[in-house]
């Protein structure tokens, strides 16, 4: 089973560059807060590694 984070990343990669996403675009994965938190954590982790 894919995690919410994996589903979000997959959806973003399928759309390609130039697409603007809103929290509502990920509402089908659960509560908006549930969808945003893993993405924010991934972004922060990536920044620390750079």
mmCIF entry with sequence, helices, sheets and N, C-alpha, C, O atoms, coordinates in Angstrom:
data_MODEL
# 
_entry.id   MODEL 
# 
_entity.id                         1 
_entity.type                       polymer 
_entity.pdbx_number_of_molecules   1 
# 
_entity_poly.entity_id                      1 
_entity_poly.type                           'polypeptide(L)' 
_entity_poly.nstd_linkage                   no 
_entity_poly.nstd_monomer                   no 
_entity_poly.pdbx_seq_one_letter_code       
;(UNK)(UNK)(UNK)(UNK)(UNK)(UNK)(UNK)(UNK)(UNK)(UNK)(UNK)(UNK)(UNK)(UNK)(UNK)(UNK)
(UNK)(UNK)(UNK)(UNK)(UNK)(UNK)(UNK)(UNK)(UNK)(UNK)(UNK)(UNK)(UNK)(UNK)(UNK)(UNK)
(UNK)(UNK)(UNK)(UNK)(UNK)(UNK)(UNK)(UNK)(UNK)(UNK)(UNK)(UNK)(UNK)(UNK)(UNK)(UNK)
(UNK)(UNK)
;
_entity_poly.pdbx_seq_one_letter_code_can   XXXXXXXXXXXXXXXXXXXXXXXXXXXXXXXXXXXXXXXXXXXXXXXXXX 
_entity_poly.pdbx_strand_id                 A 
# 
loop_
_entity_poly_seq.entity_id 
_entity_poly_seq.num 
_entity_poly_seq.mon_id 
_entity_poly_seq.hetero 
1 1  UNK n 
1 2  UNK n 
1 3  UNK n 
1 4  UNK n 
1 5  UNK n 
1 6  UNK n 
1 7  UNK n 
1 8  UNK n 
1 9  UNK n 
1 10 UNK n 
1 11 UNK n 
1 12 UNK n 
1 13 UNK n 
1 14 UNK n 
1 15 UNK n 
1 16 UNK n 
1 17 UNK n 
1 18 UNK n 
1 19 UNK n 
1 20 UNK n 
1 21 UNK n 
1 22 UNK n 
1 23 UNK n 
1 24 UNK n 
1 25 UNK n 
1 26 UNK n 
1 27 UNK n 
1 28 UNK n 
1 29 UNK n 
1 30 UNK n 
1 31 UNK n 
1 32 UNK n 
1 33 UNK n 
1 34 UNK n 
1 35 UNK n 
1 36 UNK n 
1 37 UNK n 
1 38 UNK n 
1 39 UNK n 
1 40 UNK n 
1 41 UNK n 
1 42 UNK n 
1 43 UNK n 
1 44 UNK n 
1 45 UNK n 
1 46 UNK n 
1 47 UNK n 
1 48 UNK n 
1 49 UNK n 
1 50 UNK n 
# 
_struct_asym.id          A 
_struct_asym.entity_id   1 
# 
loop_
_struct_conf.conf_type_id 
_struct_conf.id 
_struct_conf.pdbx_PDB_helix_id 
_struct_conf.beg_label_comp_id 
_struct_conf.beg_label_asym_id 
_struct_conf.beg_label_seq_id 
_struct_conf.pdbx_beg_PDB_ins_code 
_struct_conf.end_label_comp_id 
_struct_conf.end_label_asym_id 
_struct_conf.end_label_seq_id 
_struct_conf.pdbx_end_PDB_ins_code 
_struct_conf.beg_auth_comp_id 
_struct_conf.beg_auth_asym_id 
_struct_conf.beg_auth_seq_id 
_struct_conf.end_auth_comp_id 
_struct_conf.end_auth_asym_id 
_struct_conf.end_auth_seq_id 
_struct_conf.pdbx_PDB_helix_class 
_struct_conf.details 
_struct_conf.pdbx_PDB_helix_length 
HELX_P HELX_P1 AA1 UNK A 4  ? UNK A 15 ? UNK A 4  UNK A 15 1 ? 12 
HELX_P HELX_P2 AA2 UNK A 23 ? UNK A 29 ? UNK A 23 UNK A 29 5 ? 7  
HELX_P HELX_P3 AA3 UNK A 32 ? UNK A 49 ? UNK A 32 UNK A 49 1 ? 18 
# 
_struct_conf_type.id          HELX_P 
_struct_conf_type.criteria    ? 
_struct_conf_type.reference   ? 
# 
loop_
_atom_site.group_PDB 
_atom_site.id 
_atom_site.type_symbol 
_atom_site.label_atom_id 
_atom_site.label_alt_id 
_atom_site.label_comp_id 
_atom_site.label_asym_id 
_atom_site.label_entity_id 
_atom_site.label_seq_id 
_atom_site.pdbx_PDB_ins_code 
_atom_site.Cartn_x 
_atom_site.Cartn_y 
_atom_site.Cartn_z 
_atom_site.occupancy 
_atom_site.B_iso_or_equiv 
_atom_site.pdbx_formal_charge 
_atom_site.auth_seq_id 
_atom_site.auth_comp_id 
_atom_site.auth_asym_id 
_atom_site.auth_atom_id 
_atom_site.pdbx_PDB_model_num 
ATOM 1   N N  . UNK A 1 1  ? 0.834  -1.184 0.000   1.00 0.00 ? 1  UNK A N  1 
ATOM 2   C CA . UNK A 1 1  ? 0.000  0.000  0.000   1.00 0.00 ? 1  UNK A CA 1 
ATOM 3   C C  . UNK A 1 1  ? 0.878  1.247  0.000   1.00 0.00 ? 1  UNK A C  1 
ATOM 4   O O  . UNK A 1 1  ? 1.820  1.350  0.786   1.00 0.00 ? 1  UNK A O  1 
ATOM 5   N N  . UNK A 1 2  ? 0.571  2.176  -0.869  1.00 0.00 ? 2  UNK A N  1 
ATOM 6   C CA . UNK A 1 2  ? 1.339  3.408  -0.973  1.00 0.00 ? 2  UNK A CA 1 
ATOM 7   C C  . UNK A 1 2  ? 1.004  4.355  0.177   1.00 0.00 ? 2  UNK A C  1 
ATOM 8   O O  . UNK A 1 2  ? -0.144 4.445  0.611   1.00 0.00 ? 2  UNK A O  1 
ATOM 9   N N  . UNK A 1 3  ? 2.022  5.053  0.657   1.00 0.00 ? 3  UNK A N  1 
ATOM 10  C CA . UNK A 1 3  ? 1.771  6.057  1.691   1.00 0.00 ? 3  UNK A CA 1 
ATOM 11  C C  . UNK A 1 3  ? 1.169  7.295  1.033   1.00 0.00 ? 3  UNK A C  1 
ATOM 12  O O  . UNK A 1 3  ? 1.215  7.445  -0.188  1.00 0.00 ? 3  UNK A O  1 
ATOM 13  N N  . UNK A 1 4  ? 0.613  8.164  1.842   1.00 0.00 ? 4  UNK A N  1 
ATOM 14  C CA . UNK A 1 4  ? 0.049  9.407  1.317   1.00 0.00 ? 4  UNK A CA 1 
ATOM 15  C C  . UNK A 1 4  ? 1.134  10.207 0.623   1.00 0.00 ? 4  UNK A C  1 
ATOM 16  O O  . UNK A 1 4  ? 0.899  10.799 -0.430  1.00 0.00 ? 4  UNK A O  1 
ATOM 17  N N  . UNK A 1 5  ? 2.309  10.224 1.206   1.00 0.00 ? 5  UNK A N  1 
ATOM 18  C CA . UNK A 1 5  ? 3.442  10.947 0.619   1.00 0.00 ? 5  UNK A CA 1 
ATOM 19  C C  . UNK A 1 5  ? 3.757  10.413 -0.778  1.00 0.00 ? 5  UNK A C  1 
ATOM 20  O O  . UNK A 1 5  ? 3.960  11.192 -1.710  1.00 0.00 ? 5  UNK A O  1 
ATOM 21  N N  . UNK A 1 6  ? 3.798  9.098  -0.922  1.00 0.00 ? 6  UNK A N  1 
ATOM 22  C CA . UNK A 1 6  ? 4.084  8.490  -2.224  1.00 0.00 ? 6  UNK A CA 1 
ATOM 23  C C  . UNK A 1 6  ? 3.009  8.834  -3.245  1.00 0.00 ? 6  UNK A C  1 
ATOM 24  O O  . UNK A 1 6  ? 3.316  9.085  -4.410  1.00 0.00 ? 6  UNK A O  1 
ATOM 25  N N  . UNK A 1 7  ? 1.760  8.848  -2.819  1.00 0.00 ? 7  UNK A N  1 
ATOM 26  C CA . UNK A 1 7  ? 0.660  9.179  -3.727  1.00 0.00 ? 7  UNK A CA 1 
ATOM 27  C C  . UNK A 1 7  ? 0.758  10.620 -4.202  1.00 0.00 ? 7  UNK A C  1 
ATOM 28  O O  . UNK A 1 7  ? 0.524  10.912 -5.375  1.00 0.00 ? 7  UNK A O  1 
ATOM 29  N N  . UNK A 1 8  ? 1.105  11.517 -3.291  1.00 0.00 ? 8  UNK A N  1 
ATOM 30  C CA . UNK A 1 8  ? 1.237  12.932 -3.650  1.00 0.00 ? 8  UNK A CA 1 
ATOM 31  C C  . UNK A 1 8  ? 2.371  13.124 -4.649  1.00 0.00 ? 8  UNK A C  1 
ATOM 32  O O  . UNK A 1 8  ? 2.203  13.800 -5.663  1.00 0.00 ? 8  UNK A O  1 
ATOM 33  N N  . UNK A 1 9  ? 3.507  12.537 -4.366  1.00 0.00 ? 9  UNK A N  1 
ATOM 34  C CA . UNK A 1 9  ? 4.660  12.657 -5.265  1.00 0.00 ? 9  UNK A CA 1 
ATOM 35  C C  . UNK A 1 9  ? 4.327  12.073 -6.640  1.00 0.00 ? 9  UNK A C  1 
ATOM 36  O O  . UNK A 1 9  ? 4.681  12.654 -7.666  1.00 0.00 ? 9  UNK A O  1 
ATOM 37  N N  . UNK A 1 10 ? 3.662  10.949 -6.657  1.00 0.00 ? 10 UNK A N  1 
ATOM 38  C CA . UNK A 1 10 ? 3.279  10.311 -7.918  1.00 0.00 ? 10 UNK A CA 1 
ATOM 39  C C  . UNK A 1 10 ? 2.358  11.210 -8.729  1.00 0.00 ? 10 UNK A C  1 
ATOM 40  O O  . UNK A 1 10 ? 2.532  11.354 -9.939  1.00 0.00 ? 10 UNK A O  1 
ATOM 41  N N  . UNK A 1 11 ? 1.379  11.815 -8.067  1.00 0.00 ? 11 UNK A N  1 
ATOM 42  C CA . UNK A 1 11 ? 0.445  12.695 -8.766  1.00 0.00 ? 11 UNK A CA 1 
ATOM 43  C C  . UNK A 1 11 ? 1.175  13.908 -9.345  1.00 0.00 ? 11 UNK A C  1 
ATOM 44  O O  . UNK A 1 11 ? 0.897  14.326 -10.469 1.00 0.00 ? 11 UNK A O  1 
ATOM 45  N N  . UNK A 1 12 ? 2.095  14.463 -8.588  1.00 0.00 ? 12 UNK A N  1 
ATOM 46  C CA . UNK A 1 12 ? 2.854  15.623 -9.053  1.00 0.00 ? 12 UNK A CA 1 
ATOM 47  C C  . UNK A 1 12 ? 3.724  15.256 -10.253 1.00 0.00 ? 12 UNK A C  1 
ATOM 48  O O  . UNK A 1 12 ? 3.776  16.001 -11.231 1.00 0.00 ? 12 UNK A O  1 
ATOM 49  N N  . UNK A 1 13 ? 4.397  14.126 -10.184 1.00 0.00 ? 13 UNK A N  1 
ATOM 50  C CA . UNK A 1 13 ? 5.261  13.701 -11.288 1.00 0.00 ? 13 UNK A CA 1 
ATOM 51  C C  . UNK A 1 13 ? 4.478  13.420 -12.560 1.00 0.00 ? 13 UNK A C  1 
ATOM 52  O O  . UNK A 1 13 ? 4.973  13.686 -13.655 1.00 0.00 ? 13 UNK A O  1 
ATOM 53  N N  . UNK A 1 14 ? 3.263  12.888 -12.440 1.00 0.00 ? 14 UNK A N  1 
ATOM 54  C CA . UNK A 1 14 ? 2.435  12.602 -13.613 1.00 0.00 ? 14 UNK A CA 1 
ATOM 55  C C  . UNK A 1 14 ? 2.046  13.872 -14.355 1.00 0.00 ? 14 UNK A C  1 
ATOM 56  O O  . UNK A 1 14 ? 1.920  13.858 -15.580 1.00 0.00 ? 14 UNK A O  1 
ATOM 57  N N  . UNK A 1 15 ? 1.855  14.971 -13.628 1.00 0.00 ? 15 UNK A N  1 
ATOM 58  C CA . UNK A 1 15 ? 1.416  16.221 -14.251 1.00 0.00 ? 15 UNK A CA 1 
ATOM 59  C C  . UNK A 1 15 ? 2.558  16.977 -14.906 1.00 0.00 ? 15 UNK A C  1 
ATOM 60  O O  . UNK A 1 15 ? 2.333  17.754 -15.834 1.00 0.00 ? 15 UNK A O  1 
ATOM 61  N N  . UNK A 1 16 ? 3.751  16.768 -14.447 1.00 0.00 ? 16 UNK A N  1 
ATOM 62  C CA . UNK A 1 16 ? 4.901  17.437 -15.049 1.00 0.00 ? 16 UNK A CA 1 
ATOM 63  C C  . UNK A 1 16 ? 5.062  18.873 -14.581 1.00 0.00 ? 16 UNK A C  1 
ATOM 64  O O  . UNK A 1 16 ? 4.353  19.350 -13.695 1.00 0.00 ? 16 UNK A O  1 
ATOM 65  N N  . UNK A 1 17 ? 6.006  19.534 -15.200 1.00 0.00 ? 17 UNK A N  1 
ATOM 66  C CA . UNK A 1 17 ? 6.348  20.906 -14.816 1.00 0.00 ? 17 UNK A CA 1 
ATOM 67  C C  . UNK A 1 17 ? 5.268  21.890 -15.243 1.00 0.00 ? 17 UNK A C  1 
ATOM 68  O O  . UNK A 1 17 ? 4.559  21.683 -16.227 1.00 0.00 ? 17 UNK A O  1 
ATOM 69  N N  . UNK A 1 18 ? 5.169  22.963 -14.473 1.00 0.00 ? 18 UNK A N  1 
ATOM 70  C CA . UNK A 1 18 ? 4.270  24.047 -14.823 1.00 0.00 ? 18 UNK A CA 1 
ATOM 71  C C  . UNK A 1 18 ? 2.889  23.962 -14.189 1.00 0.00 ? 18 UNK A C  1 
ATOM 72  O O  . UNK A 1 18 ? 2.137  24.935 -14.236 1.00 0.00 ? 18 UNK A O  1 
ATOM 73  N N  . UNK A 1 19 ? 2.544  22.851 -13.611 1.00 0.00 ? 19 UNK A N  1 
ATOM 74  C CA . UNK A 1 19 ? 1.237  22.686 -12.978 1.00 0.00 ? 19 UNK A CA 1 
ATOM 75  C C  . UNK A 1 19 ? 1.280  23.298 -11.590 1.00 0.00 ? 19 UNK A C  1 
ATOM 76  O O  . UNK A 1 19 ? 2.227  23.079 -10.834 1.00 0.00 ? 19 UNK A O  1 
ATOM 77  N N  . UNK A 1 20 ? 0.267  24.055 -11.262 1.00 0.00 ? 20 UNK A N  1 
ATOM 78  C CA . UNK A 1 20 ? 0.147  24.639 -9.926  1.00 0.00 ? 20 UNK A CA 1 
ATOM 79  C C  . UNK A 1 20 ? -0.843 23.790 -9.144  1.00 0.00 ? 20 UNK A C  1 
ATOM 80  O O  . UNK A 1 20 ? -1.953 23.529 -9.608  1.00 0.00 ? 20 UNK A O  1 
ATOM 81  N N  . UNK A 1 21 ? -0.437 23.365 -7.966  1.00 0.00 ? 21 UNK A N  1 
ATOM 82  C CA . UNK A 1 21 ? -1.281 22.532 -7.131  1.00 0.00 ? 21 UNK A CA 1 
ATOM 83  C C  . UNK A 1 21 ? -1.799 23.324 -5.949  1.00 0.00 ? 21 UNK A C  1 
ATOM 84  O O  . UNK A 1 21 ? -1.104 24.172 -5.388  1.00 0.00 ? 21 UNK A O  1 
ATOM 85  N N  . UNK A 1 22 ? -3.020 23.032 -5.588  1.00 0.00 ? 22 UNK A N  1 
ATOM 86  C CA . UNK A 1 22 ? -3.650 23.603 -4.400  1.00 0.00 ? 22 UNK A CA 1 
ATOM 87  C C  . UNK A 1 22 ? -3.940 22.464 -3.428  1.00 0.00 ? 22 UNK A C  1 
ATOM 88  O O  . UNK A 1 22 ? -4.031 21.308 -3.843  1.00 0.00 ? 22 UNK A O  1 
ATOM 89  N N  . UNK A 1 23 ? -4.085 22.770 -2.158  1.00 0.00 ? 23 UNK A N  1 
ATOM 90  C CA . UNK A 1 23 ? -4.395 21.702 -1.200  1.00 0.00 ? 23 UNK A CA 1 
ATOM 91  C C  . UNK A 1 23 ? -5.611 20.875 -1.611  1.00 0.00 ? 23 UNK A C  1 
ATOM 92  O O  . UNK A 1 23 ? -5.654 19.671 -1.361  1.00 0.00 ? 23 UNK A O  1 
ATOM 93  N N  . UNK A 1 24 ? -6.583 21.504 -2.231  1.00 0.00 ? 24 UNK A N  1 
ATOM 94  C CA . UNK A 1 24 ? -7.788 20.784 -2.652  1.00 0.00 ? 24 UNK A CA 1 
ATOM 95  C C  . UNK A 1 24 ? -7.483 19.700 -3.688  1.00 0.00 ? 24 UNK A C  1 
ATOM 96  O O  . UNK A 1 24 ? -8.254 18.750 -3.822  1.00 0.00 ? 24 UNK A O  1 
ATOM 97  N N  . UNK A 1 25 ? -6.383 19.825 -4.416  1.00 0.00 ? 25 UNK A N  1 
ATOM 98  C CA . UNK A 1 25 ? -5.998 18.814 -5.409  1.00 0.00 ? 25 UNK A CA 1 
ATOM 99  C C  . UNK A 1 25 ? -5.654 17.478 -4.749  1.00 0.00 ? 25 UNK A C  1 
ATOM 100 O O  . UNK A 1 25 ? -5.653 16.436 -5.404  1.00 0.00 ? 25 UNK A O  1 
ATOM 101 N N  . UNK A 1 26 ? -5.365 17.519 -3.464  1.00 0.00 ? 26 UNK A N  1 
ATOM 102 C CA . UNK A 1 26 ? -4.966 16.317 -2.752  1.00 0.00 ? 26 UNK A CA 1 
ATOM 103 C C  . UNK A 1 26 ? -6.001 15.894 -1.714  1.00 0.00 ? 26 UNK A C  1 
ATOM 104 O O  . UNK A 1 26 ? -5.734 15.017 -0.891  1.00 0.00 ? 26 UNK A O  1 
ATOM 105 N N  . UNK A 1 27 ? -7.166 16.506 -1.750  1.00 0.00 ? 27 UNK A N  1 
ATOM 106 C CA . UNK A 1 27 ? -8.215 16.218 -0.771  1.00 0.00 ? 27 UNK A CA 1 
ATOM 107 C C  . UNK A 1 27 ? -8.688 14.772 -0.845  1.00 0.00 ? 27 UNK A C  1 
ATOM 108 O O  . UNK A 1 27 ? -9.166 14.229 0.151   1.00 0.00 ? 27 UNK A O  1 
ATOM 109 N N  . UNK A 1 28 ? -8.562 14.139 -2.007  1.00 0.00 ? 28 UNK A N  1 
ATOM 110 C CA . UNK A 1 28 ? -9.003 12.752 -2.133  1.00 0.00 ? 28 UNK A CA 1 
ATOM 111 C C  . UNK A 1 28 ? -8.098 11.783 -1.371  1.00 0.00 ? 28 UNK A C  1 
ATOM 112 O O  . UNK A 1 28 ? -8.419 10.599 -1.270  1.00 0.00 ? 28 UNK A O  1 
ATOM 113 N N  . UNK A 1 29 ? -6.980 12.262 -0.835  1.00 0.00 ? 29 UNK A N  1 
ATOM 114 C CA . UNK A 1 29 ? -6.093 11.419 -0.038  1.00 0.00 ? 29 UNK A CA 1 
ATOM 115 C C  . UNK A 1 29 ? -6.393 11.521 1.445   1.00 0.00 ? 29 UNK A C  1 
ATOM 116 O O  . UNK A 1 29 ? -5.703 10.908 2.260   1.00 0.00 ? 29 UNK A O  1 
ATOM 117 N N  . UNK A 1 30 ? -7.402 12.281 1.802   1.00 0.00 ? 30 UNK A N  1 
ATOM 118 C CA . UNK A 1 30 ? -7.774 12.455 3.203   1.00 0.00 ? 30 UNK A CA 1 
ATOM 119 C C  . UNK A 1 30 ? -7.930 13.922 3.511   1.00 0.00 ? 30 UNK A C  1 
ATOM 120 O O  . UNK A 1 30 ? -8.097 14.744 2.610   1.00 0.00 ? 30 UNK A O  1 
ATOM 121 N N  . UNK A 1 31 ? -7.877 14.243 4.765   1.00 0.00 ? 31 UNK A N  1 
ATOM 122 C CA . UNK A 1 31 ? -7.984 15.634 5.175   1.00 0.00 ? 31 UNK A CA 1 
ATOM 123 C C  . UNK A 1 31 ? -6.838 16.429 4.552   1.00 0.00 ? 31 UNK A C  1 
ATOM 124 O O  . UNK A 1 31 ? -5.744 15.903 4.348   1.00 0.00 ? 31 UNK A O  1 
ATOM 125 N N  . UNK A 1 32 ? -7.097 17.675 4.260   1.00 0.00 ? 32 UNK A N  1 
ATOM 126 C CA . UNK A 1 32 ? -6.078 18.505 3.610   1.00 0.00 ? 32 UNK A CA 1 
ATOM 127 C C  . UNK A 1 32 ? -4.807 18.558 4.446   1.00 0.00 ? 32 UNK A C  1 
ATOM 128 O O  . UNK A 1 32 ? -3.705 18.484 3.903   1.00 0.00 ? 32 UNK A O  1 
ATOM 129 N N  . UNK A 1 33 ? -4.949 18.686 5.763   1.00 0.00 ? 33 UNK A N  1 
ATOM 130 C CA . UNK A 1 33 ? -3.767 18.709 6.629   1.00 0.00 ? 33 UNK A CA 1 
ATOM 131 C C  . UNK A 1 33 ? -2.974 17.414 6.524   1.00 0.00 ? 33 UNK A C  1 
ATOM 132 O O  . UNK A 1 33 ? -1.744 17.434 6.571   1.00 0.00 ? 33 UNK A O  1 
ATOM 133 N N  . UNK A 1 34 ? -3.658 16.301 6.385   1.00 0.00 ? 34 UNK A N  1 
ATOM 134 C CA . UNK A 1 34 ? -2.999 15.005 6.266   1.00 0.00 ? 34 UNK A CA 1 
ATOM 135 C C  . UNK A 1 34 ? -2.197 14.927 4.974   1.00 0.00 ? 34 UNK A C  1 
ATOM 136 O O  . UNK A 1 34 ? -1.137 14.303 4.938   1.00 0.00 ? 34 UNK A O  1 
ATOM 137 N N  . UNK A 1 35 ? -2.688 15.544 3.933   1.00 0.00 ? 35 UNK A N  1 
ATOM 138 C CA . UNK A 1 35 ? -1.998 15.516 2.646   1.00 0.00 ? 35 UNK A CA 1 
ATOM 139 C C  . UNK A 1 35 ? -0.820 16.478 2.611   1.00 0.00 ? 35 UNK A C  1 
ATOM 140 O O  . UNK A 1 35 ? 0.187  16.192 1.963   1.00 0.00 ? 35 UNK A O  1 
ATOM 141 N N  . UNK A 1 36 ? -0.925 17.600 3.289   1.00 0.00 ? 36 UNK A N  1 
ATOM 142 C CA . UNK A 1 36 ? 0.121  18.625 3.223   1.00 0.00 ? 36 UNK A CA 1 
ATOM 143 C C  . UNK A 1 36 ? 1.314  18.288 4.113   1.00 0.00 ? 36 UNK A C  1 
ATOM 144 O O  . UNK A 1 36 ? 2.454  18.525 3.711   1.00 0.00 ? 36 UNK A O  1 
ATOM 145 N N  . UNK A 1 37 ? 1.093  17.756 5.282   1.00 0.00 ? 37 UNK A N  1 
ATOM 146 C CA . UNK A 1 37 ? 2.174  17.522 6.244   1.00 0.00 ? 37 UNK A CA 1 
ATOM 147 C C  . UNK A 1 37 ? 3.293  16.642 5.679   1.00 0.00 ? 37 UNK A C  1 
ATOM 148 O O  . UNK A 1 37 ? 4.458  17.018 5.804   1.00 0.00 ? 37 UNK A O  1 
ATOM 149 N N  . UNK A 1 38 ? 2.997  15.486 5.062   1.00 0.00 ? 38 UNK A N  1 
ATOM 150 C CA . UNK A 1 38 ? 4.114  14.685 4.524   1.00 0.00 ? 38 UNK A CA 1 
ATOM 151 C C  . UNK A 1 38 ? 4.906  15.426 3.442   1.00 0.00 ? 38 UNK A C  1 
ATOM 152 O O  . UNK A 1 38 ? 6.124  15.271 3.356   1.00 0.00 ? 38 UNK A O  1 
ATOM 153 N N  . UNK A 1 39 ? 4.237  16.215 2.629   1.00 0.00 ? 39 UNK A N  1 
ATOM 154 C CA . UNK A 1 39 ? 4.933  16.954 1.578   1.00 0.00 ? 39 UNK A CA 1 
ATOM 155 C C  . UNK A 1 39 ? 5.843  18.019 2.169   1.00 0.00 ? 39 UNK A C  1 
ATOM 156 O O  . UNK A 1 39 ? 6.958  18.222 1.687   1.00 0.00 ? 39 UNK A O  1 
ATOM 157 N N  . UNK A 1 40 ? 5.382  18.693 3.199   1.00 0.00 ? 40 UNK A N  1 
ATOM 158 C CA . UNK A 1 40 ? 6.192  19.709 3.857   1.00 0.00 ? 40 UNK A CA 1 
ATOM 159 C C  . UNK A 1 40 ? 7.399  19.066 4.530   1.00 0.00 ? 40 UNK A C  1 
ATOM 160 O O  . UNK A 1 40 ? 8.499  19.616 4.484   1.00 0.00 ? 40 UNK A O  1 
ATOM 161 N N  . UNK A 1 41 ? 7.205  17.915 5.152   1.00 0.00 ? 41 UNK A N  1 
ATOM 162 C CA . UNK A 1 41 ? 8.313  17.211 5.790   1.00 0.00 ? 41 UNK A CA 1 
ATOM 163 C C  . UNK A 1 41 ? 9.347  16.780 4.753   1.00 0.00 ? 41 UNK A C  1 
ATOM 164 O O  . UNK A 1 41 ? 10.549 16.863 5.005   1.00 0.00 ? 41 UNK A O  1 
ATOM 165 N N  . UNK A 1 42 ? 8.889  16.321 3.593   1.00 0.00 ? 42 UNK A N  1 
ATOM 166 C CA . UNK A 1 42 ? 9.807  15.917 2.532   1.00 0.00 ? 42 UNK A CA 1 
ATOM 167 C C  . UNK A 1 42 ? 10.624 17.112 2.037   1.00 0.00 ? 42 UNK A C  1 
ATOM 168 O O  . UNK A 1 42 ? 11.825 16.993 1.793   1.00 0.00 ? 42 UNK A O  1 
ATOM 169 N N  . UNK A 1 43 ? 9.962  18.265 1.891   1.00 0.00 ? 43 UNK A N  1 
ATOM 170 C CA . UNK A 1 43 ? 10.645 19.477 1.424   1.00 0.00 ? 43 UNK A CA 1 
ATOM 171 C C  . UNK A 1 43 ? 11.711 19.896 2.429   1.00 0.00 ? 43 UNK A C  1 
ATOM 172 O O  . UNK A 1 43 ? 12.832 20.230 2.044   1.00 0.00 ? 43 UNK A O  1 
ATOM 173 N N  . UNK A 1 44 ? 11.370 19.880 3.706   1.00 0.00 ? 44 UNK A N  1 
ATOM 174 C CA . UNK A 1 44 ? 12.327 20.281 4.730   1.00 0.00 ? 44 UNK A CA 1 
ATOM 175 C C  . UNK A 1 44 ? 13.504 19.317 4.798   1.00 0.00 ? 44 UNK A C  1 
ATOM 176 O O  . UNK A 1 44 ? 14.646 19.742 4.973   1.00 0.00 ? 44 UNK A O  1 
ATOM 177 N N  . UNK A 1 45 ? 13.238 18.041 4.661   1.00 0.00 ? 45 UNK A N  1 
ATOM 178 C CA . UNK A 1 45 ? 14.299 17.037 4.684   1.00 0.00 ? 45 UNK A CA 1 
ATOM 179 C C  . UNK A 1 45 ? 15.253 17.232 3.508   1.00 0.00 ? 45 UNK A C  1 
ATOM 180 O O  . UNK A 1 45 ? 16.470 17.117 3.655   1.00 0.00 ? 45 UNK A O  1 
ATOM 181 N N  . UNK A 1 46 ? 14.687 17.526 2.346   1.00 0.00 ? 46 UNK A N  1 
ATOM 182 C CA . UNK A 1 46 ? 15.513 17.743 1.154   1.00 0.00 ? 46 UNK A CA 1 
ATOM 183 C C  . UNK A 1 46 ? 16.399 18.971 1.326   1.00 0.00 ? 46 UNK A C  1 
ATOM 184 O O  . UNK A 1 46 ? 17.565 18.948 0.932   1.00 0.00 ? 46 UNK A O  1 
ATOM 185 N N  . UNK A 1 47 ? 15.860 20.051 1.912   1.00 0.00 ? 47 UNK A N  1 
ATOM 186 C CA . UNK A 1 47 ? 16.636 21.255 2.130   1.00 0.00 ? 47 UNK A CA 1 
ATOM 187 C C  . UNK A 1 47 ? 17.795 21.010 3.081   1.00 0.00 ? 47 UNK A C  1 
ATOM 188 O O  . UNK A 1 47 ? 18.879 21.562 2.892   1.00 0.00 ? 47 UNK A O  1 
ATOM 189 N N  . UNK A 1 48 ? 17.580 20.192 4.097   1.00 0.00 ? 48 UNK A N  1 
ATOM 190 C CA . UNK A 1 48 ? 18.649 19.880 5.046   1.00 0.00 ? 48 UNK A CA 1 
ATOM 191 C C  . UNK A 1 48 ? 19.771 19.089 4.386   1.00 0.00 ? 48 UNK A C  1 
ATOM 192 O O  . UNK A 1 48 ? 20.937 19.239 4.748   1.00 0.00 ? 48 UNK A O  1 
ATOM 193 N N  . UNK A 1 49 ? 19.418 18.246 3.416   1.00 0.00 ? 49 UNK A N  1 
ATOM 194 C CA . UNK A 1 49 ? 20.411 17.412 2.752   1.00 0.00 ? 49 UNK A CA 1 
ATOM 195 C C  . UNK A 1 49 ? 21.185 18.165 1.687   1.00 0.00 ? 49 UNK A C  1 
ATOM 196 O O  . UNK A 1 49 ? 22.246 17.709 1.262   1.00 0.00 ? 49 UNK A O  1 
ATOM 197 N N  . UNK A 1 50 ? 20.674 19.312 1.246   1.00 0.00 ? 50 UNK A N  1 
ATOM 198 C CA . UNK A 1 50 ? 21.358 20.078 0.183   1.00 0.00 ? 50 UNK A CA 1 
ATOM 199 C C  . UNK A 1 50 ? 22.441 20.928 0.711   1.00 0.00 ? 50 UNK A C  1 
ATOM 200 O O  . UNK A 1 50 ? 23.105 21.628 -0.053  1.00 0.00 ? 50 UNK A O  1 
# 
